[in-house]
């Protein structure tokens, strides 16, 4: 079936369900409908939260070690 075709080109079940006017006899360039796609993001958000917690924990440990090293060597130099 071609886009913007006639009812005779369409499957009979489609014409029976939607009629012989809807979607037919459209001109090229006419906007007939918009498509909206949705998907659940809970799984991806849960993965990102876990990754964020690991990254934040590692940065906290590195920062704490850096502070310890700075104060340890500062005390050793004085």
C-alpha positions in Angstrom: 0.0 0.0 0.0 1.4 3.4 -0.9 1.3 6.3 1.5 -1.6 8.6 0.6 -3.3 5.9 -1.5 -6.9 5.2 -2.2 -9.3 2.9 -0.3 -9.1 0.3 -3.2 -5.3 -0.1 -2.5 -5.8 -0.7 1.2 -6.6 -4.0 2.9 -10.3 -4.5 3.2 -10.1 -5.0 7.0 -8.5 -1.5 7.4 -11.2 0.1 5.3 -13.9 -1.7 7.2 -12.4 -0.6 10.5 -11.6 3.1 9.7 -13.8 3.9 6.7 -12.9 5.1 3.3 -12.2 8.7 4.2 -9.7 8.7 7.1 -6.1 8.8 5.9 -6.9 8.6 2.2 -6.7 11.3 -0.5 -4.1 13.1 1.5 -1.6 15.4 -0.3 2.1 14.8 0.1 3.4 17.1 2.8 0.1 17.1 4.8 0.7 16.3 8.5 -1.8 13.5 9.5 -0.6 12.6 12.9 2.3 12.8 15.4 4.0 9.8 17.0 4.8 9.9 20.6 7.1 7.2 22.1 7.3 6.6 25.8 9.4 4.1 27.8 9.9 3.3 31.4 13.1 4.7 32.8 13.1 3.2 36.3 15.7 0.5 35.5 18.1 3.0 33.9 17.6 5.5 36.7 18.3 2.8 39.3 21.6 1.9 37.4 22.6 5.6 37.4 21.8 6.1 41.1 24.1 3.1 41.9 26.8 4.4 39.7 26.5 7.9 41.3 26.8 6.4 44.8 29.9 4.5 43.8 31.5 7.5 42.2 30.5 9.8 45.2 31.9 7.2 47.6 35.2 7.0 45.7 35.6 10.7 45.6 34.9 11.0 49.3 37.6 8.4 50.1 40.1 10.1 47.8 39.3 13.5 49.3 39.7 12.1 52.8 43.0 10.5 51.9 44.3 13.7 50.4 43.4 15.7 53.5 45.1 13.1 55.7 48.2 13.2 53.6 48.4 17.0 53.6 48.0 17.2 57.4 50.4 14.3 58.0 53.2 15.8 56.0 52.5 19.3 57.2 53.0 18.0 60.8 56.2 16.1 59.8 57.7 19.2 58.2 57.1 21.5 61.2 
